[in-house]
Amino acid sequence: VQPNNYSTFYDDQRQNWSIMFESEKAAVDFSKQVCIAKCNSSPALDSVLSQDLLLGEGQGVEGGDSLEVAYTGWLFQNNGLGQVFDSNVNKDKLLRLKLGSGKVIKGWEEGMLGMKKGGRRLLIIPPAWAYGAQGVAARVPPDSTLVFEVEVRRVKLAKECSGSDGLSVSSRDSPAPSPIPSSDGFSSD
């Protein structure tokens, strides 16, 4: 994914190709399909597949950084996007998380590394990196592969977290009130 609706890739002979799309939406939709195709062509998904949709700006996030994220989660069904099981896109509250704190599923911890503010990424997460054999009651069946589109709206880098007055902002890292990817974080709605 490149700025101005471009995508570039290498073929199996290491030849570089570029595609220009007529709109941001067309570029994003194509990139999603590339990620889904990668998933469908791999014999076994044993780690998180990620595909940037929009790059964003600034420094890539690392463990310890605090993020505010908009997301939608689908079940991976019939080789593509299935039923939406969770989203905060049309809600007032963004999901707040601190990367590396273990408050979200392992697939998010891995898949979001390197994202930048304003960036969007598609993550395809195998069951072992999500909810595994237990699933989530009434939402995620056991052994489900999950797909998330995540957008980083705000970033607070770990090295900026304690101000000159020495006060830490870790009090903001309390569990968020929205249905988060952690089995105990789901609301009853």
VEXROLUM-797736 format. One record per residue (C-alpha): residue number from 1; y, z negated, x negated. Coordinates in steps of 0.001 Angstrom, whole numbers. Layout:
<rs>
(NUM,(Y,Z,X))
...
</rs>
This chain:
<rs>
(1,(0,0,0))
(2,(3410,1017,-1346))
(3,(6970,681,-7))
(4,(8341,3366,2369))
(5,(5069,4026,4217))
(6,(3131,5240,1195))
(7,(-412,4386,248))
(8,(-2092,5267,-3026))
(9,(-5721,5144,-4040))
(10,(-8168,6297,-6692))
(11,(-11255,8321,-5872))
(12,(-14580,7885,-7665))
(13,(-13426,10196,-10487))
(14,(-10370,7910,-11012))
(15,(-8097,10655,-9651))
(16,(-4950,9110,-8131))
(17,(-3996,10138,-4574))
(18,(-964,9307,-2432))
(19,(-516,9520,1318))
(20,(2833,9310,3087))
(21,(2754,8172,6712))
(22,(5320,9028,9363))
(23,(5784,5384,10352))
(24,(5078,1852,9177))
(25,(2685,1427,12104))
(26,(650,4500,11062))
(27,(422,3198,7478))
(28,(-636,-272,8681))
(29,(-3226,1127,11111))
(30,(-4697,3347,8373))
(31,(-4901,406,5961))
(32,(-6723,-1685,8590))
(33,(-9256,1105,9067))
(34,(-9786,1350,5297))
(35,(-10647,-2365,5175))
(36,(-13020,-2084,8151))
(37,(-14688,951,6516))
(38,(-15106,-1034,3269))
(39,(-16798,-3798,5256))
(40,(-19089,-1395,7123))
(41,(-20124,362,3910))
(42,(-20980,-2772,1936))
(43,(-24671,-3743,2131))
(44,(-23870,-7453,2525))
(45,(-20503,-9107,2872))
(46,(-20673,-12093,529))
(47,(-16977,-12662,-151))
(48,(-13633,-12122,1559))
(49,(-12463,-8527,1900))
(50,(-8691,-8200,1923))
(51,(-6371,-5259,2416))
(52,(-2595,-5435,2129))
(53,(-812,-3925,5127))
(54,(2755,-4683,3965))
(55,(3529,-6001,503))
(56,(6429,-8396,1136))
(57,(8893,-9559,-1501))
(58,(9209,-12210,-4158))
(59,(6553,-14110,-6020))
(60,(2876,-14080,-5023))
(61,(1651,-17372,-3568))
(62,(-733,-19641,-5465))
(63,(-2653,-22817,-4756))
(64,(-284,-25678,-3934))
(65,(2341,-23444,-2301))
(66,(3306,-24187,1313))
(67,(3364,-21297,3786))
(68,(4308,-20611,7370))
(69,(2057,-17937,8793))
(70,(1714,-15810,11914))
(71,(-1870,-14678,12529))
(72,(-4356,-13128,14913))
(73,(-8115,-13636,14607))
(74,(-10790,-11312,15965))
(75,(-14558,-11499,15969))
(76,(-16033,-8621,13943))
(77,(-18185,-6892,16554))
(78,(-19800,-3438,16761))
(79,(-18512,-2522,13288))
(80,(-14881,-3161,14209))
(81,(-12338,-5459,15796))
(82,(-13888,-7302,18710))
(83,(-12548,-10046,20912))
(84,(-9422,-11986,19874))
(85,(-10423,-15647,19557))
(86,(-7168,-17103,18227))
(87,(-3541,-16108,17646))
(88,(-138,-17690,17236))
(89,(1816,-14419,17215))
(90,(3328,-14909,20685))
(91,(3838,-18646,20279))
(92,(6933,-20488,19086))
(93,(5165,-22341,16293))
(94,(4031,-20776,13045))
(95,(994,-22205,11289))
(96,(2045,-24394,8367))
(97,(-435,-24744,5561))
(98,(-607,-25691,1932))
(99,(-2871,-23328,-1))
(100,(-5691,-25174,-1702))
(101,(-5468,-28285,472))
(102,(-8729,-27503,2305))
(103,(-7090,-27668,5757))
(104,(-8056,-24074,6629))
(105,(-11268,-22089,6236))
(106,(-12264,-21094,2716))
(107,(-11741,-17399,3541))
(108,(-8033,-18029,4147))
(109,(-7672,-20077,967))
(110,(-9048,-17137,-1049))
(111,(-7747,-14218,984))
(112,(-4089,-15263,1036))
(113,(-3689,-15780,-2717))
(114,(-1075,-13425,-4148))
(115,(593,-12679,-797))
(116,(4384,-12538,-749))
(117,(6990,-13533,1820))
(118,(7078,-10871,4535))
(119,(3663,-9594,3477))
(120,(896,-8782,5935))
(121,(-2781,-8621,5049))
(122,(-6060,-7993,6845))
(123,(-8871,-10383,5893))
(124,(-12531,-9832,6774))
(125,(-14316,-13141,6278))
(126,(-18103,-13571,6202))
(127,(-19644,-16547,8058))
(128,(-20199,-18590,4879))
(129,(-16442,-18462,4177))
(130,(-15547,-19210,7821))
(131,(-17416,-21428,10319))
(132,(-20974,-20650,9192))
(133,(-23979,-21421,11334))
(134,(-22155,-23933,13548))
(135,(-19371,-21612,14774))
(136,(-16728,-23131,17042))
(137,(-17680,-24149,20574))
(138,(-16656,-21595,23232))
(139,(-14692,-19531,20682))
(140,(-16648,-18430,17629))
(141,(-20405,-17817,17928))
(142,(-22616,-19065,15074))
(143,(-22785,-16811,11981))
(144,(-19737,-14768,12988))
(145,(-17833,-12513,10625))
(146,(-14124,-12919,11359))
(147,(-11129,-10630,10944))
(148,(-7621,-12030,10559))
(149,(-4299,-10305,10303))
(150,(-2000,-12749,8548))
(151,(1734,-12481,7926))
(152,(3557,-14850,5585))
(153,(6901,-15669,7220))
(154,(8090,-18476,4929))
(155,(7081,-19717,1483))
(156,(7857,-22927,-349))
(157,(6535,-22690,-3891))
(158,(4824,-25824,-5209))
(159,(7167,-25992,-8188))
(160,(10161,-26113,-5809))
(161,(8675,-28845,-3639))
(162,(10313,-31873,-5193))
(163,(14067,-31702,-5143))
(164,(16544,-33176,-7622))
(165,(16526,-36408,-5634))
(166,(12810,-36753,-6423))
(167,(11810,-36706,-2757))
(168,(8732,-34688,-2003))
(169,(8343,-32502,1070))
(170,(4657,-33288,1408))
(171,(5327,-35038,4708))
(172,(5534,-31538,6207))
(173,(1926,-30906,5256))
(174,(511,-32821,8207))
(175,(-2017,-30866,10273))
(176,(-233,-28319,12437))
(177,(-401,-28636,16224))
(178,(-1706,-25096,16818))
(179,(-5314,-23904,16897))
(180,(-5951,-23567,13186))
(181,(-8991,-22216,11352))
(182,(-10578,-25647,10958))
(183,(-13217,-26689,13418))
(184,(-11440,-29917,14305))
(185,(-8029,-28262,14664))
(186,(-8693,-26380,17868))
(187,(-6705,-27340,20923))
(188,(-8434,-27563,24273))
(189,(-6525,-24679,25897))
</rs>
